Amino acid sequence: MQAVILYYGQPTLLEFSKDEDNEMKIGKTLFTQVGKELVSICGSNRNQEYYEYAIEQISKQGITLSSVLPTKNSS
């Protein structure tokens, strides 16, 4: 099974070993709708060190990760 996660618009592909009943530990912090709105008001910035830490933690769970590169328009 595959899934895509986004961090500041940067997609990362997750590949799980099973077709179903997969789990991923993500911690206990998720934004409410109000929190999501505050992020855009407060001017938060992408943190590469945090991204690398999070990817490492996911990888330790046996999940395969791949960077997704944007495709170029052929116009």
CHARMM internal coordinates of N, CA and C (Angstrom, degrees):
IC EDIT
DIST 1 N 1 CA 1.4471
DIST 1 CA 1 C 1.5221
ANGL 1 N 1 CA 1 C 108.18
DIST 1 C 2 N 1.3024
ANGL 1 CA 1 C 2 N 115.86
DIHE 1 N 1 CA 1 C 2 N 145.01
DIST 2 N 2 CA 1.4580
ANGL 1 C 2 N 2 CA 121.84
DIHE 1 CA 1 C 2 N 2 CA 178.51
DIST 2 CA 2 C 1.5278
ANGL 2 N 2 CA 2 C 109.99
DIHE 1 C 2 N 2 CA 2 C -122.46
DIST 2 C 3 N 1.3380
ANGL 2 CA 2 C 3 N 114.55
DIHE 2 N 2 CA 2 C 3 N 152.85
DIST 3 N 3 CA 1.4586
ANGL 2 C 3 N 3 CA 121.60
DIHE 2 CA 2 C 3 N 3 CA 175.22
DIST 3 CA 3 C 1.5187
ANGL 3 N 3 CA 3 C 107.25
DIHE 2 C 3 N 3 CA 3 C -149.02
DIST 3 C 4 N 1.3143
ANGL 3 CA 3 C 4 N 116.46
DIHE 3 N 3 CA 3 C 4 N 159.82
DIST 4 N 4 CA 1.4564
ANGL 3 C 4 N 4 CA 121.54
DIHE 3 CA 3 C 4 N 4 CA 177.78
DIST 4 CA 4 C 1.5212
ANGL 4 N 4 CA 4 C 108.19
DIHE 3 C 4 N 4 CA 4 C -121.13
DIST 4 C 5 N 1.3459
ANGL 4 CA 4 C 5 N 116.21
DIHE 4 N 4 CA 4 C 5 N 132.76
DIST 5 N 5 CA 1.4564
ANGL 4 C 5 N 5 CA 121.09
DIHE 4 CA 4 C 5 N 5 CA 172.44
DIST 5 CA 5 C 1.5197
ANGL 5 N 5 CA 5 C 107.87
DIHE 4 C 5 N 5 CA 5 C -112.59
DIST 5 C 6 N 1.3223
ANGL 5 CA 5 C 6 N 116.29
DIHE 5 N 5 CA 5 C 6 N 152.74
DIST 6 N 6 CA 1.4617
ANGL 5 C 6 N 6 CA 121.53
DIHE 5 CA 5 C 6 N 6 CA 179.97
DIST 6 CA 6 C 1.5182
ANGL 6 N 6 CA 6 C 110.16
DIHE 5 C 6 N 6 CA 6 C -121.04
DIST 6 C 7 N 1.3166
ANGL 6 CA 6 C 7 N 115.72
DIHE 6 N 6 CA 6 C 7 N 137.07
DIST 7 N 7 CA 1.4662
ANGL 6 C 7 N 7 CA 121.78
DIHE 6 CA 6 C 7 N 7 CA 172.16
DIST 7 CA 7 C 1.5189
ANGL 7 N 7 CA 7 C 106.11
DIHE 6 C 7 N 7 CA 7 C -130.09
DIST 7 C 8 N 1.3231
ANGL 7 CA 7 C 8 N 115.97
DIHE 7 N 7 CA 7 C 8 N 109.71
DIST 8 N 8 CA 1.4656
ANGL 7 C 8 N 8 CA 122.63
DIHE 7 CA 7 C 8 N 8 CA -175.40
DIST 8 CA 8 C 1.5273
ANGL 8 N 8 CA 8 C 111.18
DIHE 7 C 8 N 8 CA 8 C 50.26
DIST 8 C 9 N 1.3048
ANGL 8 CA 8 C 9 N 115.05
DIHE 8 N 8 CA 8 C 9 N 44.11
DIST 9 N 9 CA 1.4597
ANGL 8 C 9 N 9 CA 120.85
DIHE 8 CA 8 C 9 N 9 CA 176.14
DIST 9 CA 9 C 1.5170
ANGL 9 N 9 CA 9 C 114.65
DIHE 8 C 9 N 9 CA 9 C 82.09
DIST 9 C 10 N 1.3305
ANGL 9 CA 9 C 10 N 118.87
DIHE 9 N 9 CA 9 C 10 N -6.09
DIST 10 N 10 CA 1.4635
ANGL 9 C 10 N 10 CA 121.74
DIHE 9 CA 9 C 10 N 10 CA 178.92
DIST 10 CA 10 C 1.5260
ANGL 10 N 10 CA 10 C 108.95
DIHE 9 C 10 N 10 CA 10 C -87.68
DIST 10 C 11 N 1.3373
ANGL 10 CA 10 C 11 N 117.26
DIHE 10 N 10 CA 10 C 11 N 113.99
DIST 11 N 11 CA 1.4663
ANGL 10 C 11 N 11 CA 119.51
DIHE 10 CA 10 C 11 N 11 CA -178.95
DIST 11 CA 11 C 1.5282
ANGL 11 N 11 CA 11 C 111.86
DIHE 10 C 11 N 11 CA 11 C -80.22
DIST 11 C 12 N 1.3231
ANGL 11 CA 11 C 12 N 115.87
DIHE 11 N 11 CA 11 C 12 N 142.76
DIST 12 N 12 CA 1.4593
ANGL 11 C 12 N 12 CA 122.98
DIHE 11 CA 11 C 12 N 12 CA 173.06
DIST 12 CA 12 C 1.5206
ANGL 12 N 12 CA 12 C 106.82
DIHE 11 C 12 N 12 CA 12 C -131.39
DIST 12 C 13 N 1.3271
ANGL 12 CA 12 C 13 N 115.89
DIHE 12 N 12 CA 12 C 13 N 128.27
DIST 13 N 13 CA 1.4608
ANGL 12 C 13 N 13 CA 122.09
DIHE 12 CA 12 C 13 N 13 CA -179.15
DIST 13 CA 13 C 1.5204
ANGL 13 N 13 CA 13 C 109.47
DIHE 12 C 13 N 13 CA 13 C -86.54
DIST 13 C 14 N 1.3212
ANGL 13 CA 13 C 14 N 116.62
DIHE 13 N 13 CA 13 C 14 N 130.41
DIST 14 N 14 CA 1.4555
ANGL 13 C 14 N 14 CA 123.04
DIHE 13 CA 13 C 14 N 14 CA 175.47
DIST 14 CA 14 C 1.5185
ANGL 14 N 14 CA 14 C 108.07
DIHE 13 C 14 N 14 CA 14 C -107.31
DIST 14 C 15 N 1.3114
ANGL 14 CA 14 C 15 N 116.69
DIHE 14 N 14 CA 14 C 15 N 134.61
DIST 15 N 15 CA 1.4650
ANGL 14 C 15 N 15 CA 121.14
DIHE 14 CA 14 C 15 N 15 CA 176.09
DIST 15 CA 15 C 1.5200
ANGL 15 N 15 CA 15 C 108.34
DIHE 14 C 15 N 15 CA 15 C -122.10
DIST 15 C 16 N 1.3304
ANGL 15 CA 15 C 16 N 114.57
DIHE 15 N 15 CA 15 C 16 N 117.97
DIST 16 N 16 CA 1.4554
ANGL 15 C 16 N 16 CA 121.49
DIHE 15 CA 15 C 16 N 16 CA -179.85
DIST 16 CA 16 C 1.5300
ANGL 16 N 16 CA 16 C 109.76
DIHE 15 C 16 N 16 CA 16 C -92.18
DIST 16 C 17 N 1.3211
ANGL 16 CA 16 C 17 N 116.62
DIHE 16 N 16 CA 16 C 17 N 154.16
DIST 17 N 17 CA 1.4598
ANGL 16 C 17 N 17 CA 120.53
DIHE 16 CA 16 C 17 N 17 CA -177.31
DIST 17 CA 17 C 1.5244
ANGL 17 N 17 CA 17 C 113.07
DIHE 16 C 17 N 17 CA 17 C -76.85
DIST 17 C 18 N 1.3287
ANGL 17 CA 17 C 18 N 117.25
DIHE 17 N 17 CA 17 C 18 N -22.49
DIST 18 N 18 CA 1.4696
ANGL 17 C 18 N 18 CA 120.42
DIHE 17 CA 17 C 18 N 18 CA -179.21
DIST 18 CA 18 C 1.5264
ANGL 18 N 18 CA 18 C 110.01
DIHE 17 C 18 N 18 CA 18 C -110.51
DIST 18 C 19 N 1.3143
ANGL 18 CA 18 C 19 N 116.53
DIHE 18 N 18 CA 18 C 19 N 158.80
DIST 19 N 19 CA 1.4630
ANGL 18 C 19 N 19 CA 121.41
DIHE 18 CA 18 C 19 N 19 CA 178.55
DIST 19 CA 19 C 1.5259
ANGL 19 N 19 CA 19 C 112.65
DIHE 18 C 19 N 19 CA 19 C -78.48
DIST 19 C 20 N 1.3398
ANGL 19 CA 19 C 20 N 117.21
DIHE 19 N 19 CA 19 C 20 N -21.64
DIST 20 N 20 CA 1.4674
ANGL 19 C 20 N 20 CA 120.18
DIHE 19 CA 19 C 20 N 20 CA 179.62
DIST 20 CA 20 C 1.5203
ANGL 20 N 20 CA 20 C 110.02
DIHE 19 C 20 N 20 CA 20 C -153.69
DIST 20 C 21 N 1.3265
ANGL 20 CA 20 C 21 N 115.99
DIHE 20 N 20 CA 20 C 21 N 173.04
DIST 21 N 21 CA 1.4727
ANGL 20 C 21 N 21 CA 123.52
DIHE 20 CA 20 C 21 N 21 CA -179.48
DIST 21 CA 21 C 1.5271
ANGL 21 N 21 CA 21 C 112.45
DIHE 20 C 21 N 21 CA 21 C 58.74
DIST 21 C 22 N 1.3288
ANGL 21 CA 21 C 22 N 117.65
DIHE 21 N 21 CA 21 C 22 N 36.58
DIST 22 N 22 CA 1.4581
ANGL 21 C 22 N 22 CA 121.98
DIHE 21 CA 21 C 22 N 22 CA 177.71
DIST 22 CA 22 C 1.5201
ANGL 22 N 22 CA 22 C 109.81
DIHE 21 C 22 N 22 CA 22 C -87.07
DIST 22 C 23 N 1.3185
ANGL 22 CA 22 C 23 N 115.36
DIHE 22 N 22 CA 22 C 23 N 151.44
DIST 23 N 23 CA 1.4614
ANGL 22 C 23 N 23 CA 121.61
DIHE 22 CA 22 C 23 N 23 CA 178.03
DIST 23 CA 23 C 1.5099
ANGL 23 N 23 CA 23 C 109.58
DIHE 22 C 23 N 23 CA 23 C -133.66
DIST 23 C 24 N 1.3440
ANGL 23 CA 23 C 24 N 115.09
DIHE 23 N 23 CA 23 C 24 N 151.10
DIST 24 N 24 CA 1.4477
ANGL 23 C 24 N 24 CA 121.40
DIHE 23 CA 23 C 24 N 24 CA 175.14
DIST 24 CA 24 C 1.5213
ANGL 24 N 24 CA 24 C 107.33
DIHE 23 C 24 N 24 CA 24 C -141.55
DIST 24 C 25 N 1.3212
ANGL 24 CA 24 C 25 N 116.48
DIHE 24 N 24 CA 24 C 25 N 125.37
DIST 25 N 25 CA 1.4583
ANGL 24 C 25 N 25 CA 120.85
DIHE 24 CA 24 C 25 N 25 CA 177.17
DIST 25 CA 25 C 1.5175
ANGL 25 N 25 CA 25 C 107.44
DIHE 24 C 25 N 25 CA 25 C -77.44
DIST 25 C 26 N 1.3429
ANGL 25 CA 25 C 26 N 115.88
DIHE 25 N 25 CA 25 C 26 N 122.74
DIST 26 N 26 CA 1.4634
ANGL 25 C 26 N 26 CA 119.29
DIHE 25 CA 25 C 26 N 26 CA -176.72
DIST 26 CA 26 C 1.5206
ANGL 26 N 26 CA 26 C 113.24
DIHE 25 C 26 N 26 CA 26 C -118.31
DIST 26 C 27 N 1.2971
ANGL 26 CA 26 C 27 N 117.82
DIHE 26 N 26 CA 26 C 27 N 3.56
DIST 27 N 27 CA 1.4570
ANGL 26 C 27 N 27 CA 119.17
DIHE 26 CA 26 C 27 N 27 CA -179.07
DIST 27 CA 27 C 1.5107
ANGL 27 N 27 CA 27 C 111.28
DIHE 26 C 27 N 27 CA 27 C 90.59
DIST 27 C 28 N 1.3037
ANGL 27 CA 27 C 28 N 115.44
DIHE 27 N 27 CA 27 C 28 N -166.18
DIST 28 N 28 CA 1.4604
ANGL 27 C 28 N 28 CA 120.11
DIHE 27 CA 27 C 28 N 28 CA -173.31
DIST 28 CA 28 C 1.5148
ANGL 28 N 28 CA 28 C 113.51
DIHE 27 C 28 N 28 CA 28 C -120.60
DIST 28 C 29 N 1.3278
ANGL 28 CA 28 C 29 N 118.00
DIHE 28 N 28 CA 28 C 29 N 9.88
DIST 29 N 29 CA 1.4522
ANGL 28 C 29 N 29 CA 119.87
DIHE 28 CA 28 C 29 N 29 CA -177.52
DIST 29 CA 29 C 1.5247
ANGL 29 N 29 CA 29 C 110.48
DIHE 28 C 29 N 29 CA 29 C -110.96
DIST 29 C 30 N 1.3008
ANGL 29 CA 29 C 30 N 116.59
DIHE 29 N 29 CA 29 C 30 N 112.62
DIST 30 N 30 CA 1.4577
ANGL 29 C 30 N 30 CA 122.66
DIHE 29 CA 29 C 30 N 30 CA 174.15
DIST 30 CA 30 C 1.5246
ANGL 30 N 30 CA 30 C 107.16
DIHE 29 C 30 N 30 CA 30 C -132.30
DIST 30 C 31 N 1.3067
ANGL 30 CA 30 C 31 N 116.76
DIHE 30 N 30 CA 30 C 31 N 140.87
DIST 31 N 31 CA 1.4585
ANGL 30 C 31 N 31 CA 120.49
DIHE 30 CA 30 C 31 N 31 CA -179.42
DIST 31 CA 31 C 1.5234
ANGL 31 N 31 CA 31 C 111.89
DIHE 30 C 31 N 31 CA 31 C -76.41
DIST 31 C 32 N 1.3088
ANGL 31 CA 31 C 32 N 115.16
DIHE 31 N 31 CA 31 C 32 N 139.90
DIST 32 N 32 CA 1.4591
ANGL 31 C 32 N 32 CA 120.82
DIHE 31 CA 31 C 32 N 32 CA 168.71
DIST 32 CA 32 C 1.5290
ANGL 32 N 32 CA 32 C 106.82
DIHE 31 C 32 N 32 CA 32 C -77.71
DIST 32 C 33 N 1.3062
ANGL 32 CA 32 C 33 N 117.82
DIHE 32 N 32 CA 32 C 33 N 175.19
DIST 33 N 33 CA 1.4682
ANGL 32 C 33 N 33 CA 120.65
DIHE 32 CA 32 C 33 N 33 CA 177.49
DIST 33 CA 33 C 1.5276
ANGL 33 N 33 CA 33 C 110.32
DIHE 32 C 33 N 33 CA 33 C -59.96
DIST 33 C 34 N 1.3306
ANGL 33 CA 33 C 34 N 116.78
DIHE 33 N 33 CA 33 C 34 N -41.03
DIST 34 N 34 CA 1.4665
ANGL 33 C 34 N 34 CA 120.67
DIHE 33 CA 33 C 34 N 34 CA 177.79
DIST 34 CA 34 C 1.5300
ANGL 34 N 34 CA 34 C 110.23
DIHE 33 C 34 N 34 CA 34 C -63.29
DIST 34 C 35 N 1.3211
ANGL 34 CA 34 C 35 N 117.15
DIHE 34 N 34 CA 34 C 35 N -41.61
DIST 35 N 35 CA 1.4628
ANGL 34 C 35 N 35 CA 121.29
DIHE 34 CA 34 C 35 N 35 CA 178.06
DIST 35 CA 35 C 1.5176
ANGL 35 N 35 CA 35 C 111.79
DIHE 34 C 35 N 35 CA 35 C -61.08
DIST 35 C 36 N 1.3291
ANGL 35 CA 35 C 36 N 116.53
DIHE 35 N 35 CA 35 C 36 N -41.08
DIST 36 N 36 CA 1.4656
ANGL 35 C 36 N 36 CA 120.73
DIHE 35 CA 35 C 36 N 36 CA 177.75
DIST 36 CA 36 C 1.5263
ANGL 36 N 36 CA 36 C 110.81
DIHE 35 C 36 N 36 CA 36 C -61.70
DIST 36 C 37 N 1.3243
ANGL 36 CA 36 C 37 N 116.66
DIHE 36 N 36 CA 36 C 37 N -40.09
DIST 37 N 37 CA 1.4644
ANGL 36 C 37 N 37 CA 120.39
DIHE 36 CA 36 C 37 N 37 CA 179.06
DIST 37 CA 37 C 1.5268
ANGL 37 N 37 CA 37 C 110.84
DIHE 36 C 37 N 37 CA 37 C -68.23
DIST 37 C 38 N 1.3276
ANGL 37 CA 37 C 38 N 117.18
DIHE 37 N 37 CA 37 C 38 N -37.65
DIST 38 N 38 CA 1.4631
ANGL 37 C 38 N 38 CA 120.69
DIHE 37 CA 37 C 38 N 38 CA 178.97
DIST 38 CA 38 C 1.5288
ANGL 38 N 38 CA 38 C 112.32
DIHE 37 C 38 N 38 CA 38 C -64.84
DIST 38 C 39 N 1.3144
ANGL 38 CA 38 C 39 N 117.23
DIHE 38 N 38 CA 38 C 39 N -34.26
DIST 39 N 39 CA 1.4689
ANGL 38 C 39 N 39 CA 120.65
DIHE 38 CA 38 C 39 N 39 CA 179.32
DIST 39 CA 39 C 1.5237
ANGL 39 N 39 CA 39 C 110.22
DIHE 38 C 39 N 39 CA 39 C -56.90
DIST 39 C 40 N 1.3282
ANGL 39 CA 39 C 40 N 116.73
DIHE 39 N 39 CA 39 C 40 N -44.15
DIST 40 N 40 CA 1.4662
ANGL 39 C 40 N 40 CA 118.99
DIHE 39 CA 39 C 40 N 40 CA -178.62
DIST 40 CA 40 C 1.5303
ANGL 40 N 40 CA 40 C 111.48
DIHE 39 C 40 N 40 CA 40 C -71.07
DIST 40 C 41 N 1.3252
ANGL 40 CA 40 C 41 N 117.94
DIHE 40 N 40 CA 40 C 41 N -31.24
DIST 41 N 41 CA 1.4644
ANGL 40 C 41 N 41 CA 121.48
DIHE 40 CA 40 C 41 N 41 CA 179.62
DIST 41 CA 41 C 1.5327
ANGL 41 N 41 CA 41 C 111.04
DIHE 40 C 41 N 41 CA 41 C -74.80
DIST 41 C 42 N 1.3246
ANGL 41 CA 41 C 42 N 117.13
DIHE 41 N 41 CA 41 C 42 N -40.09
DIST 42 N 42 CA 1.4680
ANGL 41 C 42 N 42 CA 121.96
DIHE 41 CA 41 C 42 N 42 CA -175.52
DIST 42 CA 42 C 1.5227
ANGL 42 N 42 CA 42 C 113.49
DIHE 41 C 42 N 42 CA 42 C -76.42
DIST 42 C 43 N 1.3010
ANGL 42 CA 42 C 43 N 118.15
DIHE 42 N 42 CA 42 C 43 N -11.65
DIST 43 N 43 CA 1.4573
ANGL 42 C 43 N 43 CA 120.54
DIHE 42 CA 42 C 43 N 43 CA 179.38
DIST 43 CA 43 C 1.5109
ANGL 43 N 43 CA 43 C 113.25
DIHE 42 C 43 N 43 CA 43 C 70.63
DIST 43 C 44 N 1.3268
ANGL 43 CA 43 C 44 N 117.79
DIHE 43 N 43 CA 43 C 44 N 46.02
DIST 44 N 44 CA 1.4602
ANGL 43 C 44 N 44 CA 120.24
DIHE 43 CA 43 C 44 N 44 CA 178.87
DIST 44 CA 44 C 1.5294
ANGL 44 N 44 CA 44 C 110.08
DIHE 43 C 44 N 44 CA 44 C -65.82
DIST 44 C 45 N 1.3129
ANGL 44 CA 44 C 45 N 115.28
DIHE 44 N 44 CA 44 C 45 N 155.98
DIST 45 N 45 CA 1.4572
ANGL 44 C 45 N 45 CA 121.39
DIHE 44 CA 44 C 45 N 45 CA -179.34
DIST 45 CA 45 C 1.5135
ANGL 45 N 45 CA 45 C 110.49
DIHE 44 C 45 N 45 CA 45 C -124.62
DIST 45 C 46 N 1.3161
ANGL 45 CA 45 C 46 N 114.80
DIHE 45 N 45 CA 45 C 46 N 153.32
DIST 46 N 46 CA 1.4577
ANGL 45 C 46 N 46 CA 122.41
DIHE 45 CA 45 C 46 N 46 CA 176.44
DIST 46 CA 46 C 1.5276
ANGL 46 N 46 CA 46 C 108.50
DIHE 45 C 46 N 46 CA 46 C -65.46
DIST 46 C 47 N 1.3372
ANGL 46 CA 46 C 47 N 116.54
DIHE 46 N 46 CA 46 C 47 N 139.72
DIST 47 N 47 CA 1.4597
ANGL 46 C 47 N 47 CA 121.95
DIHE 46 CA 46 C 47 N 47 CA 179.94
DIST 47 CA 47 C 1.5287
ANGL 47 N 47 CA 47 C 108.26
DIHE 46 C 47 N 47 CA 47 C -121.06
DIST 47 C 48 N 1.3281
ANGL 47 CA 47 C 48 N 117.14
DIHE 47 N 47 CA 47 C 48 N 105.97
DIST 48 N 48 CA 1.4593
ANGL 47 C 48 N 48 CA 122.15
DIHE 47 CA 47 C 48 N 48 CA -176.26
DIST 48 CA 48 C 1.5240
ANGL 48 N 48 CA 48 C 111.99
DIHE 47 C 48 N 48 CA 48 C -60.83
DIST 48 C 49 N 1.3277
ANGL 48 CA 48 C 49 N 117.10
DIHE 48 N 48 CA 48 C 49 N -39.45
DIST 49 N 49 CA 1.4678
ANGL 48 C 49 N 49 CA 119.58
DIHE 48 CA 48 C 49 N 49 CA 179.27
DIST 49 CA 49 C 1.5147
ANGL 49 N 49 CA 49 C 111.20
DIHE 48 C 49 N 49 CA 49 C -62.85
DIST 49 C 50 N 1.3315
ANGL 49 CA 49 C 50 N 117.86
DIHE 49 N 49 CA 49 C 50 N -40.95
DIST 50 N 50 CA 1.4645
ANGL 49 C 50 N 50 CA 121.11
DIHE 49 CA 49 C 50 N 50 CA 178.04
DIST 50 CA 50 C 1.5244
ANGL 50 N 50 CA 50 C 110.10
DIHE 49 C 50 N 50 CA 50 C -64.94
DIST 50 C 51 N 1.3341
ANGL 50 CA 50 C 51 N 116.69
DIHE 50 N 50 CA 50 C 51 N -43.85
DIST 51 N 51 CA 1.4656
ANGL 50 C 51 N 51 CA 121.10
DIHE 50 CA 50 C 51 N 51 CA 179.56
DIST 51 CA 51 C 1.5285
ANGL 51 N 51 CA 51 C 110.12
DIHE 50 C 51 N 51 CA 51 C -58.05
DIST 51 C 52 N 1.3258
ANGL 51 CA 51 C 52 N 117.00
DIHE 51 N 51 CA 51 C 52 N -46.99
DIST 52 N 52 CA 1.4693
ANGL 51 C 52 N 52 CA 120.96
DIHE 51 CA 51 C 52 N 52 CA -179.64
DIST 52 CA 52 C 1.5251
ANGL 52 N 52 CA 52 C 111.30
DIHE 51 C 52 N 52 CA 52 C -63.89
DIST 52 C 53 N 1.3337
ANGL 52 CA 52 C 53 N 117.22
DIHE 52 N 52 CA 52 C 53 N -38.44
DIST 53 N 53 CA 1.4702
ANGL 52 C 53 N 53 CA 121.45
DIHE 52 CA 52 C 53 N 53 CA 176.61
DIST 53 CA 53 C 1.5331
ANGL 53 N 53 CA 53 C 110.07
DIHE 52 C 53 N 53 CA 53 C -62.38
DIST 53 C 54 N 1.3233
ANGL 53 CA 53 C 54 N 116.38
DIHE 53 N 53 CA 53 C 54 N -47.55
DIST 54 N 54 CA 1.4665
ANGL 53 C 54 N 54 CA 120.55
DIHE 53 CA 53 C 54 N 54 CA -178.04
DIST 54 CA 54 C 1.5253
ANGL 54 N 54 CA 54 C 110.82
DIHE 53 C 54 N 54 CA 54 C -63.18
DIST 54 C 55 N 1.3273
ANGL 54 CA 54 C 55 N 117.04
DIHE 54 N 54 CA 54 C 55 N -42.47
DIST 55 N 55 CA 1.4602
ANGL 54 C 55 N 55 CA 121.04
DIHE 54 CA 54 C 55 N 55 CA 179.11
DIST 55 CA 55 C 1.5316
ANGL 55 N 55 CA 55 C 110.29
DIHE 54 C 55 N 55 CA 55 C -63.33
DIST 55 C 56 N 1.3259
ANGL 55 CA 55 C 56 N 116.57
DIHE 55 N 55 CA 55 C 56 N -40.19
DIST 56 N 56 CA 1.4647
ANGL 55 C 56 N 56 CA 120.56
DIHE 55 CA 55 C 56 N 56 CA 178.36
DIST 56 CA 56 C 1.5255
ANGL 56 N 56 CA 56 C 110.80
DIHE 55 C 56 N 56 CA 56 C -62.16
DIST 56 C 57 N 1.3391
ANGL 56 CA 56 C 57 N 116.46
DIHE 56 N 56 CA 56 C 57 N -42.56
DIST 57 N 57 CA 1.4628
ANGL 56 C 57 N 57 CA 120.48
DIHE 56 CA 56 C 57 N 57 CA 179.92
DIST 57 CA 57 C 1.5284
ANGL 57 N 57 CA 57 C 111.41
DIHE 56 C 57 N 57 CA 57 C -64.27
DIST 57 C 58 N 1.3135
ANGL 57 CA 57 C 58 N 116.86
DIHE 57 N 57 CA 57 C 58 N -39.41
DIST 58 N 58 CA 1.4696
ANGL 57 C 58 N 58 CA 120.56
DIHE 57 CA 57 C 58 N 58 CA 178.23
DIST 58 CA 58 C 1.5260
ANGL 58 N 58 CA 58 C 109.63
DIHE 57 C 58 N 58 CA 58 C -66.92
DIST 58 C 59 N 1.3122
ANGL 58 CA 58 C 59 N 116.96
DIHE 58 N 58 CA 58 C 59 N -42.43
DIST 59 N 59 CA 1.4588
ANGL 58 C 59 N 59 CA 121.57
DIHE 58 CA 58 C 59 N 59 CA 179.84
DIST 59 CA 59 C 1.5286
ANGL 59 N 59 CA 59 C 111.69
DIHE 58 C 59 N 59 CA 59 C -60.87
DIST 59 C 60 N 1.3327
ANGL 59 CA 59 C 60 N 117.16
DIHE 59 N 59 CA 59 C 60 N -36.82
DIST 60 N 60 CA 1.4610
ANGL 59 C 60 N 60 CA 121.63
DIHE 59 CA 59 C 60 N 60 CA 178.64
DIST 60 CA 60 C 1.5216
ANGL 60 N 60 CA 60 C 112.38
DIHE 59 C 60 N 60 CA 60 C -63.31
DIST 60 C 61 N 1.3394
ANGL 60 CA 60 C 61 N 117.04
DIHE 60 N 60 CA 60 C 61 N -17.52
DIST 61 N 61 CA 1.4646
ANGL 60 C 61 N 61 CA 121.67
DIHE 60 CA 60 C 61 N 61 CA 178.78
DIST 61 CA 61 C 1.5256
ANGL 61 N 61 CA 61 C 111.60
DIHE 60 C 61 N 61 CA 61 C -87.29
DIST 61 C 62 N 1.3419
ANGL 61 CA 61 C 62 N 116.81
DIHE 61 N 61 CA 61 C 62 N 6.45
DIST 62 N 62 CA 1.4627
ANGL 61 C 62 N 62 CA 120.43
DIHE 61 CA 61 C 62 N 62 CA 177.94
DIST 62 CA 62 C 1.5163
ANGL 62 N 62 CA 62 C 113.63
DIHE 61 C 62 N 62 CA 62 C 83.25
DIST 62 C 63 N 1.3147
ANGL 62 CA 62 C 63 N 116.68
DIHE 62 N 62 CA 62 C 63 N 15.46
DIST 63 N 63 CA 1.4668
ANGL 62 C 63 N 63 CA 121.79
DIHE 62 CA 62 C 63 N 63 CA 179.40
DIST 63 CA 63 C 1.5231
ANGL 63 N 63 CA 63 C 108.01
DIHE 62 C 63 N 63 CA 63 C -95.49
DIST 63 C 64 N 1.3187
ANGL 63 CA 63 C 64 N 117.00
DIHE 63 N 63 CA 63 C 64 N 131.18
DIST 64 N 64 CA 1.4577
ANGL 63 C 64 N 64 CA 121.90
DIHE 63 CA 63 C 64 N 64 CA 178.86
DIST 64 CA 64 C 1.5163
ANGL 64 N 64 CA 64 C 108.95
DIHE 63 C 64 N 64 CA 64 C -83.44
DIST 64 C 65 N 1.3339
ANGL 64 CA 64 C 65 N 117.11
DIHE 64 N 64 CA 64 C 65 N 133.12
DIST 65 N 65 CA 1.4666
ANGL 64 C 65 N 65 CA 122.37
DIHE 64 CA 64 C 65 N 65 CA -178.13
DIST 65 CA 65 C 1.5168
ANGL 65 N 65 CA 65 C 110.25
DIHE 64 C 65 N 65 CA 65 C -117.96
DIST 65 C 66 N 1.3266
ANGL 65 CA 65 C 66 N 116.02
DIHE 65 N 65 CA 65 C 66 N 144.07
DIST 66 N 66 CA 1.4616
ANGL 65 C 66 N 66 CA 122.47
DIHE 65 CA 65 C 66 N 66 CA 176.41
DIST 66 CA 66 C 1.5167
ANGL 66 N 66 CA 66 C 108.97
DIHE 65 C 66 N 66 CA 66 C -140.15
DIST 66 C 67 N 1.3324
ANGL 66 CA 66 C 67 N 115.51
DIHE 66 N 66 CA 66 C 67 N 140.68
DIST 67 N 67 CA 1.4645
ANGL 66 C 67 N 67 CA 119.85
DIHE 66 CA 66 C 67 N 67 CA 173.51
DIST 67 CA 67 C 1.5186
ANGL 67 N 67 CA 67 C 108.47
DIHE 66 C 67 N 67 CA 67 C -75.61
DIST 67 C 68 N 1.3100
ANGL 67 CA 67 C 68 N 115.99
DIHE 67 N 67 CA 67 C 68 N 141.99
DIST 68 N 68 CA 1.4506
ANGL 67 C 68 N 68 CA 121.70
DIHE 67 CA 67 C 68 N 68 CA 178.04
DIST 68 CA 68 C 1.5226
ANGL 68 N 68 CA 68 C 107.29
DIHE 67 C 68 N 68 CA 68 C -105.95
DIST 68 C 69 N 1.3097
ANGL 68 CA 68 C 69 N 116.38
DIHE 68 N 68 CA 68 C 69 N 117.64
DIST 69 N 69 CA 1.4629
ANGL 68 C 69 N 69 CA 120.63
DIHE 68 CA 68 C 69 N 69 CA 179.85
DIST 69 CA 69 C 1.5187
ANGL 69 N 69 CA 69 C 110.02
DIHE 68 C 69 N 69 CA 69 C -90.84
DIST 69 C 70 N 1.3288
ANGL 69 CA 69 C 70 N 117.53
DIHE 69 N 69 CA 69 C 70 N 138.43
DIST 70 N 70 CA 1.4631
ANGL 69 C 70 N 70 CA 119.21
DIHE 69 CA 69 C 70 N 70 CA 179.11
DIST 70 CA 70 C 1.5255
ANGL 70 N 70 CA 70 C 110.24
DIHE 69 C 70 N 70 CA 70 C -66.59
DIST 70 C 71 N 1.3196
ANGL 70 CA 70 C 71 N 115.75
DIHE 70 N 70 CA 70 C 71 N 147.41
DIST 71 N 71 CA 1.4529
ANGL 70 C 71 N 71 CA 120.21
DIHE 70 CA 70 C 71 N 71 CA 177.42
DIST 71 CA 71 C 1.5216
ANGL 71 N 71 CA 71 C 109.27
DIHE 70 C 71 N 71 CA 71 C -88.09
DIST 71 C 72 N 1.3198
ANGL 71 CA 71 C 72 N 115.81
DIHE 71 N 71 CA 71 C 72 N 145.92
DIST 72 N 72 CA 1.4658
ANGL 71 C 72 N 72 CA 120.49
DIHE 71 CA 71 C 72 N 72 CA 178.17
DIST 72 CA 72 C 1.5209
ANGL 72 N 72 CA 72 C 109.09
DIHE 71 C 72 N 72 CA 72 C -86.61
DIST 72 C 73 N 1.3199
ANGL 72 CA 72 C 73 N 114.72
DIHE 72 N 72 CA 72 C 73 N 139.06
DIST 73 N 73 CA 1.4650
ANGL 72 C 73 N 73 CA 119.03
DIHE 72 CA 72 C 73 N 73 CA 174.79
DIST 73 CA 73 C 1.5086
ANGL 73 N 73 CA 73 C 107.82
DIHE 72 C 73 N 73 CA 73 C -73.53
DIST 73 C 74 N 1.3031
ANGL 73 CA 73 C 74 N 117.62
DIHE 73 N 73 CA 73 C 74 N 137.17
DIST 74 N 74 CA 1.4725
ANGL 73 C 74 N 74 CA 120.82
DIHE 73 CA 73 C 74 N 74 CA -179.20
DIST 74 CA 74 C 1.5263
ANGL 74 N 74 CA 74 C 110.87
DIHE 73 C 74 N 74 CA 74 C -94.70
DIST 74 C 75 N 1.3272
ANGL 74 CA 74 C 75 N 117.26
DIHE 74 N 74 CA 74 C 75 N 45.92
DIST 75 N 75 CA 1.4497
ANGL 74 C 75 N 75 CA 120.02
DIHE 74 CA 74 C 75 N 75 CA -179.83
DIST 75 CA 75 C 1.4958
ANGL 75 N 75 CA 75 C 111.84
DIHE 74 C 75 N 75 CA 75 C -101.44
END
COOR INIT
IC SEED 1 N 1 CA 1 C
IC BUILD
